[in-house]
Amino acid sequence: MRTITSERLVLRPWDAGDADFLLDLEGRWEVVRHLGADPTTMTSRSQALASIERRRAISGHPVHGIWIITDRDGARLGNLLLKPVPLSAGEVPADPADVEIGWHLHPDAWGHGYATEAARAASGDVFARGQSRIIAVTHPDNHASHAVCRRLGMHHRGTTTRYMDTSCELFELTRDG
Ligand SMILES: CC(C)(COP(=O)(O)OP(=O)(O)OC[C@H]1O[C@@H](n2cnc3c(N)ncnc32)[C@H](O)[C@@H]1OP(=O)(O)O)[C@@H](O)C(=O)NCCC(=O)NCCS
């Protein structure tokens, strides 16, 4: 799987050596509290290792991916994903499937513009590889994430229940803006 770089950041595949960081990231309620209909914190290293295996499997795709975000010195900062979004029960898949972009930073890395920089680099990469549209689906109270969407130039398309069995704010970005 490819590595994506930006001015301050490297987005590279997750590997088993990142398990302690992933547990520290997703073991925090402030990181997971707005994720999906029933957010839960990660509680064990074995869960982290299993999650890294699933991330690596998805990342075999030519366009989609789930990357660990590090700085240029390799310090771990967070997670960036671009993959088909889970649909709510009974929803019919679009053709092509809706691809979501998502970001999760360690709280120590909030407030530096890293999520926006990583998302800009990854969206530019997938648009160059033929993806024409990406979406972000965010909890209505997740104002920090809405701000990332706006910084990226994403368009707010209202509230929807189409994804993840919950009510989300929908943002959209197309290759042509
Ligand atoms: C959502 C999340 C990634 C946003 O992180 P963030 O650090 O606020 O977002 P950015 O990386 O875009 O950084 C922007 C902040 O950095 C500041 N900043 C500092 N230096 C900067 C720079 N060089 N460039 C841009 N912004 C910079 C901005 O002023 C802004 O701070 P402010 O919100 O206080 O105004 C973070 O809150 C998070 O991980 N939340 C938990 C997981 C989550 O909910 N993910 C989203 C699921 S939909």
The ligand as a Tripos MOL2 file, in Angstrom:
@<TRIPOS>MOLECULE
LIG
   48    50     1     0     0
SMALL
NO_CHARGES

@<TRIPOS>ATOM
      1 C1        -11.9070   16.0440   14.5510 C.3       1 LIG1
      2 C2        -10.4330   16.2910   14.9220 C.3       1 LIG1
      3 C3         -9.5270   15.4220   14.0640 C.3       1 LIG1
      4 C4        -10.1430   17.7810   14.6610 C.3       1 LIG1
      5 O1         -8.8020   18.0620   15.0770 O.3       1 LIG1
      6 P1         -8.2520   19.5620   14.9810 P.3       1 LIG1
      7 O2         -6.8770   19.5310   15.4740 O.co2     1 LIG1
      8 O3         -9.2450   20.4890   15.6220 O.co2     1 LIG1
      9 O4         -8.3450   19.8450   13.4180 O.3       1 LIG1
     10 P2         -7.2280   20.3830   12.4340 P.3       1 LIG1
     11 O5         -6.1630   19.3890   12.2940 O.co2     1 LIG1
     12 O6         -7.9050   20.8440   11.1960 O.co2     1 LIG1
     13 O7         -6.6180   21.6180   13.2240 O.3       1 LIG1
     14 C5         -7.3250   22.8280   13.2740 C.3       1 LIG1
     15 C6         -6.9400   23.5640   14.5080 C.3       1 LIG1
     16 O8         -5.5250   23.7400   14.4860 O.3       1 LIG1
     17 C7         -5.2310   25.1550   14.5240 C.3       1 LIG1
     18 N1         -3.9590   25.3240   13.7900 N.ar      1 LIG1
     19 C8         -2.7520   25.5370   14.3840 C.ar      1 LIG1
     20 N2         -1.7920   25.5450   13.4540 N.ar      1 LIG1
     21 C9         -2.3800   25.3350   12.2520 C.ar      1 LIG1
     22 C10        -1.9020   25.2440   10.9270 C.ar      1 LIG1
     23 N3         -0.6000   25.3570   10.6290 N.pl3     1 LIG1
     24 N4         -2.7900   24.9790    9.9350 N.ar      1 LIG1
     25 C11        -4.0980   24.8690   10.1980 C.ar      1 LIG1
     26 N5         -4.6230   24.9390   11.4580 N.ar      1 LIG1
     27 C12        -3.7660   25.1740   12.4700 C.ar      1 LIG1
     28 C13        -6.4550   25.8130   13.9740 C.3       1 LIG1
     29 O9         -6.5830   27.1540   14.4150 O.3       1 LIG1
     30 C14        -7.5480   24.9360   14.5680 C.3       1 LIG1
     31 O10        -7.7340   25.2080   15.9390 O.3       1 LIG1
     32 P3         -9.1350   25.7700   16.5000 P.3       1 LIG1
     33 O11       -10.1560   24.7050   16.2410 O.co2     1 LIG1
     34 O12        -8.8940   25.9610   17.9480 O.co2     1 LIG1
     35 O13        -9.4160   26.9840   15.7040 O.co2     1 LIG1
     36 C15       -10.1860   15.9900   16.4290 C.3       1 LIG1
     37 O14       -11.0320   16.7740   17.2010 O.3       1 LIG1
     38 C16       -10.4220   14.5260   16.7670 C.2       1 LIG1
     39 O15        -9.5860   13.6810   16.5310 O.2       1 LIG1
     40 N6        -11.6090   14.2200   17.3440 N.am      1 LIG1
     41 C17       -11.9210   12.8630   17.7680 C.3       1 LIG1
     42 C18       -12.1850   11.9420   16.5970 C.3       1 LIG1
     43 C19       -13.3550   12.3850   15.7310 C.2       1 LIG1
     44 O16       -14.3930   12.8070   16.2440 O.2       1 LIG1
     45 N7        -13.1700   12.2820   14.4310 N.am      1 LIG1
     46 C20       -14.1660   12.6800   13.4730 C.3       1 LIG1
     47 C21       -15.1570   11.6330   13.1980 C.3       1 LIG1
     48 S1        -16.3410   12.1950   11.9820 S.3       1 LIG1
@<TRIPOS>BOND
     1     1     2 1
     2     2     3 1
     3     2     4 1
     4     2    36 1
     5     4     5 1
     6     5     6 1
     7     6     7 2
     8     6     8 1
     9     6     9 1
    10     9    10 1
    11    10    11 2
    12    10    12 1
    13    10    13 1
    14    13    14 1
    15    14    15 1
    16    15    16 1
    17    15    30 1
    18    16    17 1
    19    17    18 1
    20    17    28 1
    21    18    19 ar
    22    18    27 ar
    23    19    20 ar
    24    20    21 ar
    25    21    22 ar
    26    21    27 ar
    27    22    23 1
    28    22    24 ar
    29    24    25 ar
    30    25    26 ar
    31    26    27 ar
    32    28    29 1
    33    28    30 1
    34    30    31 1
    35    31    32 1
    36    32    33 2
    37    32    34 1
    38    32    35 1
    39    36    37 1
    40    36    38 1
    41    38    39 2
    42    38    40 1
    43    40    41 1
    44    41    42 1
    45    42    43 1
    46    43    44 2
    47    43    45 1
    48    45    46 1
    49    46    47 1
    50    47    48 1
@<TRIPOS>SUBSTRUCTURE
     1 LIG1         1 GROUP 0 **** ****
